[in-house]
């Protein structure tokens, strides 16, 4: 199982979780989240999240797309073994995708966002809260970026079987088009982050 090291929450500043059992040698292990380093040797061979295109991206495309600066990958590692990852990039969405109240807050046709392009957890450690932890880290990185550049929200595209996961995390589902767009206002994240540190 995966257990937190110290007090954990969605926006914890610590990067480590304790992994006990599972397929991580049966011993207590700490996993950490780090930005992908092209000069570091990672072990991707055993990674399988159950979704082929997410596995293929990690093993075949991530390095090139990172090198081209079209996204930034963050890896969840146990030593040098990758057990999860997510990617962030800049982007925008049409204002019409926002719900009524936030739509009034944005005076532009296009809303500046950070895009959570991919997020995945290896099957060997699924069902233990690691996905929620990685999502929290992605939001935290986006919030930090929003202090330097204008970013209204994090956005992502999700298939229907994942909708409840993002709704429970506080994302707002757009009712436009195919309803696959989810939005998390970073102002909301900042308010939550402040509340848990008081």
N, C-alpha and C positions, 0 to 999 in steps of 0.2 A: 504494500500500500504506500501511498504518498502522504507524508505528514509535513506540516510547516515547521520551519526552524524559527522559533520565537513566535511572536504574535503576528498572524497573517491576515491580510484583508485585500480587497481589490486593488488598493493603491499603496501597498506596503513598499517601503523604500528598499527593503532587502531583496536580494535576487535569488536566494537559495531556498530549496525545498528538500526535505528528507524523504528519500525513497527507500521503503523497506519491503523486501521480498520481490514479487513480480518476477521479471526475467533479468533483473539487474544483479545477477550472481547470488541472489538469495540473502544478501547482506545489506546493512544500512548504508545508504548512499545519499550524497547531496547532489542535487541537480541545480544548475544555474543558468541564467539567461544572459547571453552575450551577443553583441553585434558580430556578424560573420566577418572573419578575418581570412583573407585570401592566402595569407602566408602560413596559416595554421593547418595542421593535418587533422581532419575530422573523419570519423567513421560513420558513413551513411549506409553501409551495406545491409545492415539488419533492419533499417527503418521501413516500416510498413504501417501506414495509418488506415489502410482499408480502401483508400481511394486512389486508383492508379495514376491519375494525372497529377495529384499532389506528391506522390512518391517520385514520379518522373521529373517533376520540376526541381525537387530538392537535389536529385542525383545528376541531372543532365543540363539544366538551364539556369539554376540559381547563380552559379559563379559568373556566367557571361552577363546576365542581366544586372547583377550587382556591379560588375566591372564597367558596364555602360551607364551606370548611374540612373537607371530607370526605376530602381527600387532599392530598399535597404533590407536585407534579411537579418532576422534575429533568431539565434538558435538556442534551444534548451538542451543542455548537454550534461551528461554524467561522465566526467573525465573528458575524453574526446569523442564519446559516443552520443550521437544526436537522437534525442527521444521526442523532440517537438520543435516546431518553428512557426514564425509568422513573418510576413513582409509588409513594409509600409512604403508608400509613395505619395507624391503630391497629386492633387486632382481637383475636380470641381463637379458639382451637380447643378442641375437647373433648379431655380428657386421654387418652381411649381411642385417639386417633389417634397418640399417641406409641408408640414401641417400648418393650419391657419395662423396660430400665434407666432411661431418662429418666422414664418414668411414675412410678417410685418417688421421683423427686426433687421432684415437684410435688404438693402436698397438696390441690389444688383441682380441682374438676370441669372448670373452664375454665382454659386456659393462656393468659396474656397474651402477645401476639405483635405484631410489626410485619408488616404485609401488603405484600408486593411485588405490587401489583395488576396492573401492566403493565410490560413492558420490550420495547423494539423498536429496531432499527437499520435505517437506510435501506439499500436494496439497493445503492446506489452504493458503499458501504463495507463491505458484508457479507463475511464470510470472512477477516477480518483481525485478529480478536481483540477488536474493540471491544465485542462483547456480553459477553465475560468481564470486560473492564475496567469496564463499567457495572454488572455484577452485583457486582463487588468494591466499587465505590463505594456501592452500595445497602446492602451488608452493613456497610460502614464507618459510614455514617450511622446505621444501626440500632444498631450497637455504641455509638456516642457517646450516642445517646438512652437506651440501657439504663443509663448511668451516672447518669441523673437520675430515671428512672421504672422501675418493675418491668416488665421485658420478658424473657421466657425465650428467645424464638427469633424468627427471621424465618420466615415461612411464605408459600407461594404455591400456586397451582393451575396445573398444566401438562398440556398435551395430550401424548399418547403419543410423538409424533415429537420432543419436546423432553426426554424423560425422561433420556436419556444425558447431555445437557449439564449438567443439574442434579446428577446423581449424581457426575459427574466433578468438580464444584465442591464436593463434600462434603455436599450435602443428603441427608437420609434420607427415603426414600419410605415413606409410610404404607401398610400393607397393608389398611387398612380401606376399606369402601365401594368407590369406583371407582378407588382407588389414584392419584388425580390430585393428592393433597395431598403437598407436600414441605416438610420442616422443616430449618432450620439453627440449631442451638443457639448462642446468642451467646457462651456460655462457651467453646465451641470456637473461635469467631472470635477472642476475646480471647487465648487461648493461642497461636493461630497468629500473631497480630499481635505478641505479645511475642517469639516465637521468631525472627522475621525481623529484629528490631531488636537482637538480642544478638550 
